[in-house]
Structures are given as structure tokens and as C-alpha cells.
């Protein structure tokens, strides 16, 4: 297996921040045939990756003078933001689309994908985070404006967090609301999931953390990615400084 399952940006940058993007890519590595059996239009949807999130993550890390790590495999290959025992680790049906290449995935294939993609990504993230004793994790994700058959999602931005650590999320939400942004408070999803990336690399180690969700119609193009990175970077630095963490 020669496919690199992650990209590290700015490895020598000095900031406390580490920007992560678990769902940066819709790439299906060559060792899986480069295709999961679904249409290119589906691979361009939110089911395959977080549309626009990689562009925001790269630019946000640059503005924070921070290190960043981005996955380089589709979440449909295996989802790095799930625990290894999570039943949605390898999705067979997602938002109305059947994933043919995943329909008959069993334990052997699951372990192969864990070893090839999931575990190397998390090992690299753990190594980056351990370079400083005071590392702070900012995870960047995006969400679709509407799931099939569901109500529209009105928030341009959401902040997710676990009840186990609200230290940065609460003041960040307050700051975004003060900016006039309609901000999802643990919306459009709840922010605690055992075994996910924040649980693994922040909650279990006591690192301050925040997870930002941006609506993907706002960041699908480069200008939106730049605008949100420009807007969020000073807010994040301000909230971290005032937290005294």
C-alpha cells in the first residue's frame, strides 16, 4: 500500500493550535480500485467528504500559524471520526445512496482499512498533538444544508462539543453570536461521540478543543473558504486567550 492516507501542513509552525480535517477528501485510494461503485455525482456530495472543509482548514491553519492534518481518503472508505467499534465506521447506506463496494465488507476488510488509512491518520495526529504540552485542537467540518427528506438547516455555522469539556465551545458560541451569526449550539449534531477524533485526541488527554461545522454551500468555493478562515482565525485566538487555558 503506497497511498498516503493524510497530509500534514505547516509541521513546524509554532502555534498551540492544531487544525484537523477528518473528512478532507473524497479520494478512493488505488488499492481499493479508485472507486466504490457509486456515481461521480454522489462522490462529490457530503456523503463522501466534508465539502469545502479542507480549504477552510488549510487557510485557518495558515492564519493561526498552526499545524494542520487532513485526511486523504473518503469517509466512505472508512470514517476517521468514528470509534473503531462504531457500526457506522464503514457506511453501506448514506443519505439514500447505497455504497456497493461496502455492502459485503466484513471483519477482514475492515481491519485492512483500519491499518491502511484510519490508524496511520490517528497516529500522525497523536504525534502532532504531543509536540506541545499545551496543544489545542480545532476540528473543521462542514454539513449539508439539508438531508434527504429532512428540514432545512438554517445555521451558517455550528459549534459542537462534549458535555465533558465545554471550556472553549461555550465562549466561542457567545462570541459568534455577538458577531451576529446564527450559531448552532451542538447543531446540526450533538458533539459527543465515544471514540471520535475529539474524544480520542482531546477529551482523553485533557486538551482544550472545539469543533466547527460550516454549512457547505457557504464554503464550496475558494472565496467562501478564505472569508470564513479570515473571520474565524482572530475570533479563535481571542477566545483562547481570554479563556486562560
N, C-alpha and C positions, 0 to 999 in steps of 0.2 A: 504494500500500500504506500503510494508515494504522494497522495493528495495531502496537502497541508490543511488541517481542519480549523485553523484560526489564523488571524492576523493581529500582530501587536503593533501599535502605533505609538511613537514617542517614548520608547522604553526607558530613555534616560531623563525624561522630564522630571522636575523635582517636586511637583505639587503633591499634597496629601491625597488629592482626588484620584480615583481610578474610575474611568468611564467604561462601562461594559455594554455590549450589544449582543445579547444571546441569539437574536433572530435576524442577524445582519444580512444573510444571503439566501437566495433561493437555488443555489447550486446543488446539483446532484452529482457527486464525485464519479469519476470514470469507473472506479471499482464496483459501482452499483449500476453501471451501464449508462450513466448520464441521464437517466430518465426513470420516472416512477410510474409511467403509464397513463398519466393524465395530460390534458391538453395544455399547450403553452399558455393559453389564457388563464387557466387555473394556477399554473406555476407563477404567474405574475400577480396573483391575488394574495390577500393577507393570510390565506391558509398555508402558504409556502414559506413566508418570511414576513418580517415587520417592514412594510413598505416605507421607505424614507428614513428609517431609523438609523441606518449606517451613516448616511450623510450628516445627520444631526450629531451623532456620536463622535465622528471624526472632527467635526468643526468645534463642537463643545469642548472636546479634549484639548484642542489647539488653544482655544481661548482661556481655558483654565490652566494651561501649561502642564497638562496632566497626561499620564499614560492611559492608553485605551486598548481594549481587547475586543475583537469582533469575531464571531463565528464565521466559518466559511463553508457551511453546509446547510441545506434546508432543514427547517424544523420538522418537515415530513420525513426526512431520513431518520432523525432521532431528535428529540426535543431537549436541548441542554438546560432548559428552565423547568425541568421536572425531576423528581427524585428517581433513582434507578428502579424503584419498585412501583412507580406510578403507572396505572393502567393506560394513561394517555401518553406514555413515553414515545411510543410509535403509533401514530394515528392511522386507523384504517378507514375512517369516515370523518370528514371535517366540513362543517357548514354546507352540507348537502352534496359534497363530492366524495365519491369512493376512490381510495388510493389503491389501484390494482397491485402494485408491487409490494404493498404491505399486508394484503389480505391474508396471506398464509405465513407471515413471519412468526417463527417460534423462538424458543429459548436460544438455540444455537446462533441464529441470525441476529437476535437481539444482543447477545454477548459480543458478536463480531462488530456490530455498530457501536456498542459501548466502548470497546477497546480502540476502534479506529478513529472515532470522532469525539464522542462525549467525554471520555476520560482525559484525553490529551488537552481538550479545551479547558476543562476544570483544573487540571494540573498546572497549566500555564497561568490561569487566573489566580490560583492559590500562590504561585511563586511571585507574581507581580505584587499581590497584596501584602506578602510577607516582607517585601523590601523595606517597608517602613512600619514602625510600631504603631503609628497613628494614622494609617490609611483609612480613607473614607470612600465608600462605594456609591457611585451614581449609575444606576442601570437605566438605559434608554430603550424604550419600546414604542410601538405605535399600535393603534387599533382602528378597525374599520368603522366608518360612520354608521353602518347598520348591518347586522347579521340577517341572513335569510329568514323572513317571517317574524322578525323582532322589531321592537320600537326603535326609532332613530336615537342615536347617542349625541346629545347636544353639546357635550363639553369639548372645547378645543384641546384641553389638557386635563390629565388626571394625575394624582399623586397616590401611589399605593404604598402601604406599609403594614407591618405586622403589629398586633397588639403588644408584642414582646419588646418593641423598640419604636417609639413614636418621636424620638428626640429631634430629628431633623424634619420629618414629614409634617408635623403639625405647624411649626413656624413657617415652613415653605408654603404650605397651603394658605396660611394667613397672608403671607407676602404676595402671593399670586393674586389672591382675591383683592388685596389693596391696589394691585395694578389694574384692576377692572376686568380680570379674566374669570370667566365662569369655570371653576376648577372642580373636577371630580374628586371627592373625598373617598378614597378606596372605590372609585368608579373609573371605568366600567367593570372592574373586577375587584374582588376582595384581595388584599395584599399579602395574606399569609398562606403559604402552601408548603407543607413539610417536604424538605429535600430540594426545593427550588434554589436558584442561584443565590438569592439574598439570604435564605436560610443557611445554606452551606458556607458562604464566604463572609457573611456579616453577623447574622444572629448567633451562630455557634461560636464566633470568635470575639464578639462584643464590639465589632466595628460599627461606627455610625454609618447610616445608609439611607438612601432614598431611591425610589423607583418612579420614573417619569414616563407617563403614557401620553403620546401626542396623536391626535386624530390624523389619520394618514392622508386625507385629502388636502391637508394643510402643508404637508411636507413631501409630497410626491415629486416635487420639482426642486431644483437646486436653490432657487431664490427663497423658497419657504424654509428649507433646511438652514440656510445662512441666517435668515431673520430670526428663527427660533433659537439657534445657538447664540447669536448676538444678544438676544433678550434674556436668555436663561443664565448665561455664564456669570454676569455680575450679581444676579439675584442669589445664585447658589453660593458664591463666595461671601456675600453679605450675610446670608442665613447661617453659614458655617461659622463665620467669625463671631456673630452675636450669640451663637449657642454656647461658646466657650468649651466645646467638646475637645 
